Amino acid sequence: MKLEEPAAAYTVNQTVDPLVARAEALVREFKECFWFRHPDAKVRNRDDVPLVIKHLREYGDKRAWRAAQELRKCL
């Protein structure tokens, strides 16, 4: 039995969902709305987007609220 098998070459599709990328950009733009997040935390997937929307609405100004509204339309 051979213990060291060569690793298969896997291609990882790292395309980022545009909705997730937009949510991540809004988290960086409106940092005051996300005081609870670690600075290096990322929006991982679409499941995180409702939390972004919620905090933009609760802690943000009018611009943040409008950004949340636009993000919500994309869901």
N, C-alpha and C positions, 0 to 999 in steps of 0.2 A: 504494500500500500504506500502510495506516494503522499507524503504529508504536505508538500508545498505545491499546490496547484497554481498555475498562472491565473491571475485575476482576469475575468472577462471584461472586455472593453464595453462599458455601458455609456450610452449617450443620455445625458440628462437634459430634458427639455426644461429650460429655465425661463420660459416666457412668463412675463409678469402680467397678471390680469390688470387691465387699465383702471378698473374700479378700485382695486387694492392700491395701485400706485397713486391714484388721486387721493384716496383716504390717507395714505402715508404722507403725501405732500401737505395735506391740510393739518395733520398732526404736527408737522414741523412748523407750519405757518402760524398756527394758533396754539403755541405752547402753553399759554395760560389756561387753556381749557383742559389740559391733560397733565395737571400738576401731580397726579398720582402715579404716572408712568415712569419707568426707568428711562433715562435719556437714550439708551441704546435699544429700547424695545421697538419692535417692528410690527406693522400690521401684517399678519401672516396670511390671511385668506378672507374670503367674503363674510365669514362668520364674525369677524372683528368689526366690520363696517357699521352695523347698528350701534355699537358702543361709541364709535367715533361720532356718529350723527347725534346720539344722545348728549354727549358731552359738549359738542359744538353748540347745541341748543341751550343747554343748561348754564354753561359758564361763559359763553361767548357774547360778543356784541352783535350788532345788526349784521355786520359783514359775515361773521361766523355763522349766524343763523341762516343767512342766504346760501352760504356754502353748503351747509347741512341740507338745505332744501334741494339744491342741485344734486348733491350726492344721493339723496333719497330717491330722486326721480330715476336714477340709473339702476337701482336695485331691482 
